[in-house]
Amino acid sequence: MAAIIDQATAQMGKTVESTKENFAGIRTGRANPALLNGIVVDYYGAPTPLKQMATIGVPEPRTLAITPFDVTQASAVEKALRDSDLGVNPNRDGNVIRITLPELTEERRKEYVKLAKGKAEDGKVAIRNIRRKVKESIEASVKDGDMGEDEGNRLQKDLDKVTKKVTDEIDSLFAAKEKEILEV
């Protein structure tokens, strides 16, 4: 029955990875290619993620350089960037599209911290849902007589330890992201 705890740990680990990816998409003072993860380009009528259509580089701390693989799609990439919620104005220089990220204002930084806090809370909710399902499974096994009460209690304590460890990990990820956002 310890396999059920291992399975819950694996699911919670995936939730932590998902939370990390969500944090990567939140802007900080520096340019980061992960900012463009959510950008989708209309590629011959099919919505295609930008990172599958172009190389993304960081030539300067606040600049991103996007080079489309298919030069004919540069204007579509430029349009997708302009229409995104990043609030940037792309500049085209031949085949390369450059985005200069403006300095973050104090107000904007606070908005990004709120956004990060929401994403951290979403991760913690997902972890609590995993914990609840596993706990119900353990309680059902005890009720059906598949395991003794002592083993059920031990597994629940192990589950609580894993849950606490993973939620603490998300809290520390959030604290690091908050520090990164507020860093001027």
Wavefront OBJ file of the C-alpha trace (Angstrom):
o trace
v 0.000 0.000 0.000
v 3.035 2.301 0.244
v 2.783 2.462 -3.556
v -0.216 4.750 -3.103
v 2.034 7.283 -1.304
v 4.659 7.000 -4.072
v 1.954 7.629 -6.669
v 0.683 10.680 -4.744
v 4.278 11.976 -4.452
v 4.742 11.636 -8.224
v 1.469 13.481 -8.924
v 2.409 16.239 -6.507
v 5.834 16.505 -8.163
v 4.128 17.083 -11.510
v 2.047 19.830 -9.894
v 5.229 21.511 -8.630
v 6.732 21.351 -12.152
v 3.544 22.859 -13.584
v 3.707 25.661 -11.007
v 7.354 26.315 -11.972
v 6.320 26.603 -15.635
v 3.520 29.004 -14.682
v 6.018 31.127 -12.750
v 8.382 31.190 -15.739
v 5.711 32.957 -17.784
v 5.477 35.824 -15.285
v 7.628 38.762 -16.241
v 10.448 40.000 -14.048
v 12.889 42.835 -14.629
v 14.905 40.679 -17.055
v 14.008 39.306 -20.474
v 13.323 35.570 -20.412
v 12.333 33.383 -23.400
v 9.722 31.681 -21.184
v 7.706 34.914 -21.323
v 6.706 33.919 -24.852
v 5.538 30.373 -23.934
v 1.866 31.321 -24.127
v 2.129 33.113 -27.496
v 0.333 31.319 -30.340
v 0.874 32.261 -33.999
v -1.615 31.692 -36.811
v 0.551 29.474 -39.042
v -1.328 28.862 -42.318
v -4.610 28.760 -40.405
v -3.345 26.496 -37.595
v -2.636 27.962 -34.138
v 1.017 27.093 -33.452
v 3.117 27.892 -30.343
v 5.752 30.541 -31.094
v 8.578 28.421 -29.674
v 7.874 25.802 -32.398
v 8.171 28.428 -35.126
v 11.215 30.466 -34.134
v 14.396 30.628 -32.126
v 14.229 32.992 -29.180
v 17.380 34.622 -27.868
v 18.268 37.159 -25.189
v 20.941 39.460 -26.661
v 20.574 42.055 -23.866
v 19.030 41.925 -20.359
v 15.751 43.585 -21.458
v 15.625 42.485 -25.111
v 14.330 39.335 -26.781
v 15.300 38.458 -30.359
v 12.908 36.171 -32.253
v 14.054 34.625 -35.519
v 11.287 32.704 -37.359
v 12.359 29.458 -39.071
v 10.057 30.330 -41.981
v 10.906 33.908 -43.017
v 7.535 34.296 -44.764
v 5.842 33.980 -41.344
v 7.705 36.916 -39.758
v 4.704 39.225 -40.109
v 2.384 36.616 -38.516
v 4.827 36.267 -35.611
v 5.018 40.049 -35.289
v 1.200 40.309 -35.245
v 0.899 37.580 -32.572
v 3.419 39.428 -30.399
v 1.652 42.753 -30.849
v -1.755 41.198 -30.014
v -0.430 39.390 -26.916
v -0.983 40.594 -23.361
v 2.721 41.394 -22.917
v 2.164 45.024 -23.844
v 5.199 45.197 -26.140
v 5.793 46.663 -29.572
v 7.927 44.329 -31.733
v 10.501 45.892 -34.095
v 11.404 44.006 -37.251
v 15.013 44.112 -38.406
v 15.189 41.957 -41.547
v 14.407 38.403 -40.415
v 14.853 39.181 -36.712
v 12.024 40.552 -34.593
v 13.207 42.397 -31.481
v 11.159 43.077 -28.379
v 12.427 45.567 -25.832
v 10.713 45.079 -22.507
v 9.930 48.342 -20.718
v 11.065 48.902 -17.127
v 8.519 47.605 -14.664
v 6.736 50.195 -12.575
v 6.156 49.615 -8.866
v 2.435 49.122 -9.559
v 3.118 46.585 -12.338
v 5.527 44.640 -10.095
v 2.823 44.374 -7.433
v 0.363 43.077 -10.060
v 2.896 40.414 -11.089
v 3.393 39.404 -7.446
v -0.402 39.003 -7.115
v -0.435 36.901 -10.285
v 2.395 34.700 -8.958
v 0.588 34.326 -5.632
v -2.533 33.153 -7.493
v -0.532 30.595 -9.473
v 1.101 29.341 -6.253
v -2.330 29.007 -4.655
v -3.596 27.076 -7.717
v -0.698 24.648 -7.259
v -1.475 24.216 -3.568
v -5.160 23.582 -4.333
v -4.164 20.874 -6.828
v -1.922 19.278 -4.178
v -4.715 19.344 -1.601
v -7.043 17.681 -4.140
v -4.495 14.899 -4.691
v -4.183 14.490 -0.900
v -7.963 14.321 -0.494
v -8.340 11.611 -3.160
v -5.536 9.490 -1.689
v -6.929 9.947 1.829
v -10.368 8.785 0.644
v -8.732 5.777 -1.007
v -6.905 4.857 2.217
v -10.094 5.257 4.281
v -12.011 3.054 1.810
v -9.302 0.347 2.053
v -9.505 0.393 5.864
v -13.319 0.250 5.749
v -13.300 -2.654 3.270
v -10.829 -4.558 5.445
v -8.023 -4.492 2.831
v -5.707 -2.986 5.458
v -5.679 -2.522 9.199
v -6.475 0.730 10.975
v -2.886 1.104 12.167
v -1.526 0.852 8.645
v -4.194 3.272 7.405
v -3.212 5.793 10.085
v 0.487 5.362 9.257
v -0.180 5.912 5.547
v -2.240 9.025 6.313
v 0.614 10.418 8.424
v 3.054 9.692 5.568
v 0.655 11.392 3.148
v 0.442 14.460 5.411
v 4.267 14.644 5.589
v 4.555 14.484 1.781
v 1.796 17.085 1.361
v 3.487 19.468 3.818
v 6.864 19.022 2.118
v 5.417 19.754 -1.339
v 3.342 22.770 -0.235
v 6.441 24.167 1.513
v 8.331 23.704 -1.767
v 5.677 25.733 -3.621
v 5.858 28.415 -0.909
v 9.634 28.668 -1.331
v 9.265 28.831 -5.141
v 6.776 31.674 -4.701
v 9.075 33.499 -2.275
v 11.935 33.256 -4.796
v 9.709 34.476 -7.648
v 8.404 37.350 -5.526
v 11.976 38.414 -4.711
v 12.878 38.184 -8.404
v 9.877 40.313 -9.451
v 10.454 43.004 -6.831
v 14.212 43.195 -7.529
v 14.941 46.527 -9.218
l 1 2 3 4 5 6 7 8 9 10 11 12 13 14 15 16 17 18 19 20 21 22 23 24 25 26 27 28 29 30 31 32 33 34 35 36 37 38 39 40 41 42 43 44 45 46 47 48 49 50 51 52 53 54 55 56 57 58 59 60 61 62 63 64 65 66 67 68 69 70 71 72 73 74 75 76 77 78 79 80 81 82 83 84 85 86 87 88 89 90 91 92 93 94 95 96 97 98 99 100 101 102 103 104 105 106 107 108 109 110 111 112 113 114 115 116 117 118 119 120 121 122 123 124 125 126 127 128 129 130 131 132 133 134 135 136 137 138 139 140 141 142 143 144 145 146 147 148 149 150 151 152 153 154 155 156 157 158 159 160 161 162 163 164 165 166 167 168 169 170 171 172 173 174 175 176 177 178 179 180 181 182 183 184
